[in-house]
Amino acid sequence: MNFKWFGLPRLYGDSCPLESLACFLTPKRITFAEASKQIFDPCKVGDTFGPTWWTCWFKVTLKIPESWRGKAVHLLWESDGEAMVWRDEQPVQGLTKEGEKTSYILSECLQDEEPHSLTLYVEMACNGLFGAGQGSQIAPPDPNRKFSVQKAELVVFNGDVRELLTDFEMLVDIVKELGEEEQRGYQALFTVNEMVNLCDPSDPSSFAKVHSLAGTFFNQRNGESQHTVHAMGHCHIDSAWLWPYEETIRKCGRSWVTVIRLMEKNPEFVFTCSQAQQFQWVKSWYPGLFSSIQHYVKKGQFIPVGGTWVEMDGNLPSGESMVRQFLEGQRFFNKEFGRYCKEFWLPDTFGYSAQLPQIMQGCGISNFLTQKLSWNLVNTFPHNTFFWEGLDGSTVLTHFPPGNSYEMKGKVEDLVKTLKNNKDKGRANHSAALFGFGDGGGGPTQLMLDRLRLVQDTNGLPKVQMSTPDELFTRLQADSALLCTWTGELFLELHNGTYTTQAQIKRGNRQCETLLHDIEIASSLALYRNNTFPYPAEKLQELWRLLLLNQFHDVIPGSCIEMVVEDALKYYEDIRSGGAALLRDACEALVAKGSSMAVFNSLPWERLEVVQIQEGAEKSGLALVRASSIGVSPVKDTPPVTPVSVTVQADGTVVMENGLLKTAINREGTLASLCLISANRESISDGCLGNQFVMFDDVPLYWDAWDVMDYHLQTRKPVAEVVQPVHVVSPGGLRGSVSFTLRISDKSTITQEIIMDAMCPYIKFSTEVQWADSHKFLKVEFPVRVRSPNATYEIQFGHLQRPTHRNTSWDWAKFEVWGHKWADLSEHNFGVSLLNDCKYGYSVHKNTMTLSLLRAPKAPDATADMGIHHFTYAIMPHTRSFQEASVIQCAYNLNFPLRLIQCSPDTVPWSAFSVTSQAVVLETIKQAEDRGGVLVVRLYESHGSSVTATLRTALPVREAWVCDLLEKQDPNQPVPVTSEGITLDFNPFQIVSLLLIM
């Protein structure tokens, strides 16, 4: 609001130039100790610095005029780069023009004993609050952009003018929001008019009288029934987005040190802050600041929230990854701050899995705050405060701030919007308002606090109280009897392109989740097979934390700049290389060394599987291996009951058969037929082709990497140009396969090997795509001979159904959905499943099953997905239900390969764990945190059934106890260990964790 027309004097009075300003540039982000030793060259206001992502350090020498005694003195600094003030070798203030922080307070009231001459340092990042996009915020960064300092001077701050400006601003906004026709709106307008008449800009003594008039208005109180807004300072900082991870560290420092300064001046100020990773960064880079944070956490002003390592994506991480987000986060918060978080805090992710309520409850969390569903493109979500019921029936109290923002500014419009938008009026009379600049950091300002303080209890507006999440949820819980319940996933009707964008990141995530799973199981078994084996707890934590970091809600979805993609892929490579060594050491500890071959199976069921023996071993080529459940098995020749036959027809079609399946493959790689032999049932719909690649135009309205719009479906174009027709690669026996190459466009090609293995109930499609298109979407379709109103998709620790029709707007909004390792379309006694090893985007409309493969957005990464891609998917027709047909197990088999180990010739098969019920999956085996000699095993019911299962083990288990997902032992739930094993009762989709004491 511009108040020049009021004739008020300036906010800043006298000014004085700096004594000197000098700088040096560096391409690196360095410590203060290193920076202060550099040679600084003279510079002046208006000079430019850069390029993008460099850092310019300034040495600021200043002298405050003697005549400014008794006045408030600020260093006024305006730059288009984010900056941090350093004083006495410590960070003291963030300066960000975009975040309305342009001054550092040198003195509130200059006294003789205060230093009048001093030297400061200013660290300026050559990027703005939202990176350095060229032309628009989400455009790829401009690598050659230059940045400048527009102001650098000493000024006298007129606090009484600030008071009047805030009074006028809030009153005028009340007029705007309430209107002159409402009594309070008219009273506000009348008050403003009186203030203008009374104010004499040439006579500062009139300011107090003007302020008193405003005070009279604002001190007219509300009634007891008025809605209460729980105001909480907030500073959402994306751990990476339009800037790299390293810059986020400095964003945290700049933002949080400013918060500490505000707390020193405003003892009522409460600030909420999530993401343990960011606290860890600050602890490492700014230990003095971290100590201050710990102090204010104890005082109850700086509130760690969320309980997770980062604010992860709510859809794509596996169930175990989500558990580890909370395990690492909650343990960090408890260690550093002596408290566990009671609320999950995820305001800006792109949808929320139906298993999150159970995972939250298992991690000591019963409350949930978010707001992203306000972005729904099609349907308005009907609640702001409600109970969210998850897949297993677990419920959490959930609140969506009605203002639909996590970066409010404390303005009247924020408060009115919070009141008016509340969809649960009558059921809930309390709401949160999160204020502070966010996404790129920045956080609250003194002006925001002044605004909120002014209207904390003003008639006509909701009541405002500075509050904590615990206070908010306690009030909501006390009045929760009439709240509604929402059951199932919270599906965001937007940003569904993030299920596919940046395929290499998604592949890295899936592969690393698999690798860490296998390392933990192999290491746990090695502890009891080899008493000299050291469990690699510290290294595993390091690798897990890298994986969890990459699951941040702008990284694994692919909605980040190229620099972040490069960092993420490097971290995956670090996990692979470090993890490969750990897995090798653990596997070698399981067997005696030798020249023969064995396989390690990390899954809780026996497997009969064709494996490729690597070149250079005693054996090479293919072998059909029978692998023990979670254990080691020697590689022995196992002849298949029915070998694979491969027959080339006269028309070039290739027919493959393995006794379970028979398929006919056309010259362009499409399936003309896929028959389930036992049922004599054709899977491909009449007149259609399976494995049909299709291309779509993919130009979203704005959010390029994020969105795929429904109108793209009207641009479907089959990929049909054959570069190399189908030809035989493996002639049969243990494996039959054919290969072909198609041209997608003049820039892109697909080469695929279609593989049929002996004894395998699915056909694999091993795919290489050379991808160089722009704004295109590549998918593969399987029109199947199945009719059902719903399809089933795997999610974390379970599955759920979504419609195959578009009857309502809620159905239509799910034209592109997410799933994990499999999706299934079944009618009674027959169905078809689509499996994959690294994809997450699906669509099942009517009888066509579609897997989304690759996108090609141009913002914020202009090179997104360009290059060579490798992935595998599979098609699996089946009789009976998908549960009875072992679809879940087959999808695990596709994603968790048998691991080859060299062993001695006398190695015998050995199984460490198995489960008696096919419905129960033993997902995780690991060493308990901080408890040697104790294992954690995590199981879940995967069919959606109530079942009793027995966990059998060859390990010397003395005691078994139920524990939560944070591995806290429940003293009231010992589990009997008998000669048969450990017997457990499961409800549908229930997760059960046990501590096994040896």
N, C-alpha and C positions, 0 to 999 in steps of 0.2 A: 504494500500500500504506500503510495507516495503522498506525503503530508505537506508538501511545499506550500500548497494553497492555504494551509493554516497559518502561514507566516512564522512558523517556529524556527528557532535558531538551529545551527548545525549540531549533529550528534557529536562530532569532534570539533574542539575549539582550536587553540593554538597548535601549531605544528613546528617541527624542528627536523632538519635533515640529519642523517646519520653522519658520524665522524668519518667512517670509511666502510666500504663494502668491497670484499674480495671473494674470489671463487676458484674452484677447480672442478673439472669434469672427469667422470670415470664411467666406463661401461659396466662396472660391477656394483653390486650392493655390498658395501663394506661397513665395518664397525666404526663407531665414533673414534675409538683409539687409533685406528689406522687412518681415518680421515683427518684427524687433528694434526697429524705429522706431515701432511702434504704441503706443497708450496702453493699458496693462494695468490692469484693475480688480480690486480684491480679490475673492477667492473662497475657498471652503473645501471640504474633503473632503465628499463627499456631494452637492454641487451637481450639477445636470444641465446638459448642453450638447447642442446640436444645431441643426437637425435632421440627418437622415442626409445624408452626403456633405459636410457642412461640416467645417471644421477649427478646433480650439480650440488656441491657443498659450498655454502657461503659462510664467510667469516664476517660478522657484523660487530663493528665497534661503535659504541654510542655514548653520548654524554647528555644527561638530562639537565636542562637549564635550572639554575638556582631559583629563578622566579616561579617555578612550578611547584614549590613547596605547598603541601596541603591539598594537592590536586591528584586526580586519578590519571596515571600515565600509562599509555599503551604503546607497544610497538605495532604499527599498522603495516601489514604485509599482505599484498595481493599478488598472487601468481596463478597462472593457469596449470601449474603442476602441483601435485600434492606435496605438502611440506611438513617438517617436524622441527620444532625449536629445541636445541640442546643448551643446557645451562649447567655449569659445574659438572660436566661429563655425564649428565643424566637427561633423558628426554623429558620435556616439561609441557609441551603443548603441540597439538596438531593444528595445522593451518591449511584450510582447504576452501578456496573461494566458492566452489560449487556447493560446499557444505555449510556456507555462511559462517565460517570461522576465519576471520581475517585479522585478528589482533591477539597479541600476547600481552597479558597484564603485567607490567613491570612493577606497579604499585597501585594499591587501592586509594591510598592517601599518602603522598610522598612526605616522608619524615627525614630529618637531618641525619639520623643514624643509618638510613638506608643508603646503599651504594648509588651514587649518581653517575658513575662511569663504570662500564662493564663491557665484556666481550661475550657475544652469543654466537652460536653456530646454527645455521638453518640447512637442513638436508632436504633438497627438493627433488622429487622423482619426476622424471620427464614423461609423465602420463597424468591424465586427469582422473577424477573420481571414478569414471567409467571407462578407463583405458584411453585409447587414442583412435577410435573408429574414424575412418575417412568418409565423411559425408553424412553418416548417421551413426547413432550410438552402437548399433550391433554390426556395423560394417567391419570388415577386416581392418586391423590397425594400419595407420599410415606410418611406415617405418622411418620416414624422413621428416616427420613433423618437428618443428622447433617450439620451444616454450620460453616464456619470458616472465620477468617480475615487473608488474605494472606500478606497484607502490611499495616503498620501503622507507618509513619515516617514523619519528616519534610524534605522538599526538596527546592532547589532553582530552580525556573522555568525559562528556557531560552526562552523568548518570540521571540527573533530573529530567533531561530531555528524553532519554531513553524511556523513563517512566511515562511521560506524557505521550510519546509515540505509541507505546503499548496500550495505554488507556484508549486513545483515539482509535487505534486499529481494532481492538476488541469490540468497542461500542459500534463502530461502523459495520463490522461483520455481523453483529447481532441484528442490526437493521436489515442487512442483506439477507440473512438466513431466516429471520422470523417475519420480516415484512412490516411495513408501517401500519398495516391494518390490524395487527395483533398489538395488544396493550403494551407488552414488554418491548416490542420492536419500536413502537411509537415513543415510549419513554426513553429508549436508548437514543433515538434521533433527537428528542428534545434536550437530553443531557448533553449530547455533542454540541448542539447549537449554543447552549449556555456556556460550555467550556470555551468555544471559539470566541464568544463575546467577551469573556473574562480574561482570556490570555493576552498578555502584552509582550511580544517578543523582545522588546527593548528593556523590559523590567523583569529579570529572572525571579524577583520576589513574588510575582503573580503566579508562578508555576505551582507552588504548593496549594494555593487556593483552587486552581484548576484541577489538580490531582485529587483534592478533597471532594470536589463535585463528582468525579468518576467513582471515588470510593463509596460515596453515599449510594450510588446506583448498584455497584457490585456487591455491597454488603446487605442488600435486601435478600433475605434467605428463602430457600425452597421449603416445601413441605416434606413430611417424612416419607410420603409415597413416591417421591421423585426417583427416577432411575439413577443408579450410581455407576459412574465410569471409573474403573480402576486403571489409573494412568501408570504406565511403566516405561521408563527409559529403555530404549532398544537401539541396537546398531547391527543390523543384519550385514554380515560380511561374507560374501561368497568366497569360499576357500580357494577357488580359481574360477574365472569366467572370461571377462574381457581383458584380463591381466593374468600373468603366470603365478604359480604358487609362491615364488619368492617375494613378489610384490605384496601378497596378502599378509605376509609377516609384518611388513612395515605399515600396512593399513591397520592391522590390529594395534600396533604400537601407537600410531598417530591417534587413533580413535579412543583407545582405552586410557591413554594418559590424559586426554582431554576430559574424559569422564571422571577421572580421579580429581582433577582440578575443580570440576563442578561439585563433587561431593564435599570437598573442603569448604566451599562457600554455602552449600545448600544441604544441611544435615538431614532433611526430609527426603532428599532425592534417592530414588531406587532405580537401579539399572539391571536389566536382565541380559544374560549373555550365554550363548550356547557354544558347542563344539570344543571338545577337549583338545583336539589337535591344535586349535588356535591358542589355547592357554599354554600348551606345551611349547609352541613356537615362541611365545612371549617370554616364557620362563627361560628359554635358551638364549634369546637375543637381548632381552631387556630384564635382567634379573631384579634390578631395583624396582622397576614398575611392577613386576610380578609380586614382590613383597608387599607393595602398597595394595595391590588387589587382594591378597590374602588378608590384610588388615581390614579392608572394607567388607570382605565376605563375612568376617567375624562380627562386624558391626551390623550386618544385615542389610547393607545398602547395595553391594555388588553381588547379584544373585546368579550363580551358575545354574543353568537350566538345560533340559533336553536329555541329558544322560548318555549321549552317543558321542562317538569319536569325531564324526562330522555330521552335518545335516545331510544325510544320504538321500539318494533317490528312493522313493517309496515303492517302486515296482520291480526294478531289475536285479538288485542284489539277491542272492540265494537266502534261504531261511537261516542257514548257519552264519552267513555273513551278517545278517541283521542281528542275530544274537551277539556276535562279536562286536558290532558297533556299540551295543549297550554294555557288554562286558568290559571292553577297553575304556569306554567313556565313564561308566559308573565307578570303576576301580580308580581311575585317575582323579575324579572329583572327590572321592572319599579320601584318597591318599593326600591330596594337596589342600583340600578345604575341609576335611572332616565331615563330609555330608554326601548322601546320595540324592540325586534329583528325584523329585516326586512327580514330575510332569515331563511328558515327551513334547518336544518343541520343534516343529517342522513346518514353518510357515510358507515355504517357497519351493516345495517339490511338486512333481507332476502327476500326482495320484497316490493312492494309499492302499496297500495290500490288505485283504481281508484277514490276514493272519497277524497283523500288527497288534490288535488288542491283546491276543494271548501272549505274544512276545513281550509287550509292555508289562502286563501283569506279572509275567515270570521274572521280570527285572526290577520289581519293586515300584512300578509306576502305574498309577490308576487314573491319571489325568492327561489330557491331550489338547494341544493348541495348534491350530493352523488357520490359514485363510485362503488357500489357493483355489478352492472350489468356487470362490466368487468369480473366477475367470471363466467359468463354464461358458462355452460358446452357444449352446443350444438351450439347456434347461437351467432354471434357477434352483439351486439347492434349497430345500424348504426349511432348514433350521440354522440357528446360530449356536444354541446350547442344547445338547441332547446326549443321550447315551449311545455309544457306538458299540454294536455287537459284532464280534468277529466270527470267523469260520467255525470255531469250536463252541461258541456261546459265551466266551469271555466278553465283558463289557468294560468300557472306560468312559468316564465323564469327559465330554468333548466340547470345546468352545471355539467358535470362529468369531473373532472380533467383528462386530457388525459394521464397523467403518471400512471393512474390506481392505485393510492396509496394515503393514508392519512398519511403516515409516511416516506416521502422522507428524504434524508440526505443532500440536497444541492449540490449533486455531478453533474458532467458534464452529466453523463448518465441520471440522472433525467430530466435535461433540454432538452437534445436531444430527449428523449422519449416523453416528453410533446409536443415537436414540431412535431415529426414524427407521433405520434399516433392520432393527432387531426383529427377527421373524418369530420369536418366542415371547412376545409381549404377554404378560399375565403369568407365564410359566417361569420366566427368569427376569429379575429386575437388576441384574448386575452384568456389566460387560467390561472387557479389556480394551484399552486404547494404548497401542505401542507407539511411542513417539521418538523421533530421531531420524537423521538421514541414514539410508540403508542401501543394501546391495553392494555398493562400493565402499561401505563404511561411512565414517563421519560421525554418526550418532547425534545425541541431543545437544542443544545449545542453551545458554543462559536465557535467551529470549523465549524459548519454548517453555522453560520452567516458570518464567515470569508470567507468561500468558495463562498457564494452568493455575498458578497461585491466585491470580486475579479473579478467576471465575470458579473457584473451588466450591462455592455454595451461593450461586446467584440465581435468584428467581427467574424462571423462564428457560433455564438451561439445566441439563442433568447435573447432579452433584458430581464433583470430581475429587477423588482422593488418591494420593500417591500410595501405591500398593505393591504387594508382591504376588507372584503367581499362587502361592500357598493361600494367601488371604482371599484372592478371587475365587479359587476353586472350593475353599471352605464355605464361602457364602453360597456359591452355586449348589454345592452338595446339600447344604442345610435346607434349601428350597427345591429339591430335585424330585419331589413326589409326583409332580405333574409333567415332568419332562418326557418327550417322545424318545423312541429308540429307532435308530437306523441300523439295519442288518446287512452285512456283506461289505463289499469293497466300496471305497469312496473313489469313484472313477472321475477323473478330470476330463471334461469334454473339450480338450484342447491339447496341444503339444504332443499329439500321438505320433508325430514323426520321430520323436526321441527314442522310440523303441527300435529304430533302425539306423539312425544317423551315426557316423563314425564307427563303422563295423569293426575296425581293428581294435578299438577300445573294448567293445563288447566281447570280441573273441578273447582278448587278453584277460578280461575279467573272468569269463567262464573257465578258461584254462587254468588260471591261477587259483580260483576257488577249488578246482579239482586237485591241483597239485598240493595245496596246503592240506586239504582233506587227507590225501594219501600219505603225506609226510607224517602227520600226527598219528595216523593209525599205525603205520610201519614203526614209528619211533616208540609208540606205546607197547607194541608187541615185542620190540627189540629189548625193552627194559626187562622183560621176563624171560627172554631167550638167551640173553647175554648180559651177565651181571657187571660187565665193564662198560656197557654202553651208556653214555651220558645223554639224557633227554635234552634236546636243543631248545629249551624254553625261551631263552633270551633272543636267539636268532629267529625263532618262530614268531615271537611278538613283533620283532622288527619287520618281518615280511608281512604279517597280518596288517600291521598299521599302514604299510604302503598300499596294500590292497584296499583297505577301508578308506583311505584318503581318496583314492581314485573312484570310489563310489559316491563321491560328493554329487549333489544334484544338478551340477552343470558339467560334470566330467563324464561319468558313465553314460548320461543321455546324449553326449556329443554336442552340447550347445555351448561350445567354448572356442577360443581362438586357437590358431595353429600352434603357438608356443605351448599351450597347455596340453594339446594332443601329443606333442613331442615329449613333454615331461611324463605324461601318463604312460606312453609306450615304453619309455626308458624305465619307469618303475616296474612295469610288467616284466621287462627283460631282466631287471635286477632280481625280481621274485623268481623268475624261471631259472636263472643261473645259480642263485643262492639256494633255491629250493631243490634243484637237481642234485646238488652235492649232498644236501641233507637226506634226500630220499635214497640216494645211493648208499650212504653210510648206514642208514637204518636197515635197508634191505640186505646189505652184506652182513649185518649183525644177526639176521634171521636164519642164515644158512651157512654151512661150511663152504669155503671157497673151493673152486674147482673149474674144470673146463666144460662141464655140462650146463644145461639151461633149465631154469625154473621160472615160474611166473608168480608174481605177488598179486593177489586179488583183494581189493579194499572194500568189496561189497558183501553184504551179509547173506549171500546165497551162492550156491554152486553155479558155475558157468561152464558151458560147453561152447567153445568159441575158436574160430580160426584166427591165428595170430601170424604176423610176419616176423620171422626170425631174422635178425639183422645180419647183413653181410659181415664176414670175418669171424663169426662164431663157428663152433664145431659143426653146427647145422646152419643151413640158410634156406630161405624159401618159406613155405607155408607149413603150419602144423595145426591140427585140430586138438585143442588142449581142454582137458577137464580140470577146472580150477576149484579148489576148496573154498568154502565160505570164509571170508576174511582170514586169509592165510596164504601158505606157500604150497605150490604143487610143481613137481618136475615135469618138464616137457617130454611127453611120450607120444609115439605115433598112435593115434586113435582113429581108426578108419570110420568114416561116416556111414550111417545106416543107408543113406541115399546120397551119392555124389551129385554134384552139379553137372547138368548137361547143357551145352551151348550149341545151338543149331542155327546155321544161316539159311534162310529161305531163299527161294529163287528171286523174289522181288527185293532182296536186300534186308528184309526184316530179320531180326535175330530173336530167337525164342530161347529163354533160359528157364530151367526148372530144377528144383532141389528137393522134391518130395513134399514140400510144404506149400510152395508158391510156384506159379507158372506165369511168365510174363512175355509179352510180345513187344519188341521195341522197334519203332520205325526208324528210318534212315536219319531223321533229324533229331532223334533222341527222345521223342515222345512215346508214351506207353499206349499202345493200341488196346492192350488187355493186361489185366492183373488178376489172376484167378487164385482164390484160396482153395487148394485142392481138396482138403478134408471135407469141406462143405459144398464143393462144386459150385462156388459162388464167385461171380464176376464182380470186381470192385470198381471198375471204371464205368462211368455213366454212358448209356447208349449214345452213339454218335459223337462222343467227346474223346479227348486225348488227355492222359495224365502226364505229369512232368512238363506242362506247357509253360515256357517262359513268356512273360508278358511285360511290356514297357508302358509307362504312363508319363504324361507331362506332369510336372510336380512344381508348381509355382504358388507358394502360399501367399496370403494377403500381406504379411509383414514378417512374422517370426520364422525366418527361413529354415534354420537348422531344427527348429522346434516342431513346426506344424506340417501336417499333410491335410489338405482340405478335401471335403467329400466330393467336390467337383472334379477332382483328378480321375475319379472312377469313369468318367465319361470319355476319357482319352485312351482307353485300353487298345494296345496294339500288340498282337502276338509276334514273338521272335521266331522267324521261320527261315532266314537265309542260311543255308548250309555251307560252311567252309570245308569241313571234312565230314563225310557221312559216317554213320555208325560202322565200326569195325571191331573185330574181336581182339581183346587184349589178353585175357586169361581163358583158355579153352575149356575149362571145367575141372572136375575132380573136387578138390576142397574149395575152389573158388572159380566162379565164372564172371567175366566182366567184359564190357564193351566200352568204347570211347567214341566221342564225336566232338566237333567244334562248330559253333554257330556264330554268326556275326550279328551283334546287337545293333550296331551302328557303324559308321565309317571310322569310329574311334575305339569301339569296345567289342570284345569277344568273350564267349563262354566256351570253356573246354571242360567236359565232364566225363567221369568214369562211373558207369552204373555197375554196381557190384552185387552179386548174389553169392553168399557163402553157404556152405553145407550146414545143415541143421539150424539155419538162422531164419527166424520168422518174419524178417523185414528185408527190404531191398535198400541198399545205401546208394547215395548219389554224392560222390566225391567231386567237388566242384572247384574250378579255378576261373575267376573272372578278371580279365584285364579291362579296367573301368576308367573311362575318361570322358564321360558325358556330363552335361550340366543340366540341373533342374529336371532330372529324370528319376523315375522310381522303377526298379526292377523287382519283379515278384515271380513266384512259380505257383502254378495252379494244379489242383487235382480234383476234377469233377468226379464225385464218387456216387455209387449206386446205393445211397443211404438217404432216408428221409427222417428228419427229426427237428423239432422246434428249437432245440438247444444244442450247443456244442460245449465240450468240457475242455478246460485249459488248466495245465499245471501251474500252481503258484507256490509260494514258500510253504513247505510242510503240508501240502495238500493240493486241492483242486477246486474249481468252481465252474458253474455253468453260465453261459451268456447266450442270448437269443441268436438264432440264425435268420430271423425275419426282421422287418423294420416297421412293425405295426404302429409304434408310438414314437414320439420324439426321443424318449429315453433309449429305445432300441436303436433308432436311426443314428444316434450320436456315437454308438459303438461300431462304426463302420471299420475302424482299425483298432485292434485291442492288443494287449500284451499277454504273454504267457512265457513259461520257461521251457523245459526240455521237451514237452509234448502237448499236442492238442488232439482231441478225439471227437469224431462224429459217429454216433451209434443209434441204431434202432434196436428193437428187441432181437437178441441173439446174433447180431452182426454189426460190425462197425469197422471204421478205418481210422488209424492214428497216423499223425504226422509228427515225426521226431526230428530233433536237430541238435547240433553240438555247439552253437554259439549265436543263435538268432532269438529275437524276442517279439517281433511284430507278426501278428496273425490277422486273418479275416476268414470267417466261415459264414458265407451268405448262401441261404438255401442249401444246395448240396455241393457247393464248390469250396474246397479247402485251399486256402492261400497262405503261403509263407512269404513274408517280406524279406528281401535279400539285401538290396543296396539303394541308397539315395545319393543325391548329388547337390546338396545345398551350397550356396556361395557366401553365406554370412552366418556366424562371424568368422568362419574359416573358409577362404576362397578355394582351398585345396582339399576340402573335406571329401574323404572316401576315394580320392583319385589314386590309382595304382592297382596293384595285384592283390586279389583276395582269395583265400582258401577257406572253404567250409564244407560241411557234410550235413545232409539231411537224409531222412529215411521215410519210407511208406510201409505201413504195417496193417494189412487187413486181418480181421480176427473174428472168431465166433464168440458167443456169450458176451458178457460185459467186458469193458476194457480192464476192469480190476481182475476178473478171473483169467483174462487172456495174458496177464503179466506185462501189459503195456508199460506200467510204471517201472518195472524192473528192466525192461528192454531199453527204455530211455536212459536209465542209469548206466546200463552196459555201454551204450553208445558214447556216453560222456566220460566214463571212468574206465580207461583202457587197462587191460592186464599189463603189469609192469614186468619186463624181463630182467632176470638176475642170473649171473653165472654162479654155478653151485657144484658141489661134488657129485659124482655119479650115484652115490648111495643116499641121496636126499629122498626123504619120504614125504608124502602129502601131510600137511598139518593145518588144522583149522583152529582158530582162536575163539571165534564167536559165530553163533548162528541164532536165528530166531525161528520159532516153530510156526508162526503165522505169516502168511504171505502179505497180510494187510499191514504189518508193522515193519517199518524200515529202521534199521540201526544206522543213523545218519553220521554220528560223530563218536570217535574215541580219542581222548586226549588226556594228558596228565593234568590233574587239578592244579589250579593256580596256587602257588606257594605251598603245595603239599606233596612232597615226594612220596612215592609208594602208594599214591591214590590216583585212580583213574576216574575220569568223567565219561559216561556213555550217555548219548542222547538218542532217543527213539521217538518216532511219531507214527500215529495211525494214519495210513495213506488212502484207505478206501472210502472213508466216510461211514464207518461202522463201529459198533460197540463190540469189542473182542477181548479175549484173554489170550495172552501170548507168553511163552517162556523163552527167556534169554539164556542160551547155553554157552558156556565158556570153558576153555581148557586152562585158563589162568587160575592161580591159587587164591580165589576170592574168599576172605574171611568174613567180611561184613558188607552189606549193601544198604545205602540210605537214599531216600528221595532228597533231591536238592532243587533249588530254583535255578534259573538261567544264569544267575551270578555265582552259582556254585556254593550257595549257603546251605549247609546241611539242615534238614528239617528234623529236629530231635524227636518229633512225634511220629515219624514215618520210617522206621526201620523196615527193610524188606527181607523176608526169610531167604536164605541161601541154602538150597538142598542139593542132593546129588543130581537131581534133574536140571537144576539151574535156578533162575530167578523168575518167578511167575508174576505177571503184571496185568492189571485190568486197564483197558483203554476205552475212552469215549471217542466219538468221531473226531478225527483230526487233532487229537490231543497230543501235546508234546510232553514227554517224560524224560527227565534227566536224573541219573543215578550217580552216586559216589561209590566206587568199588574200592574197598580197602583190602590190601593184600596181606 
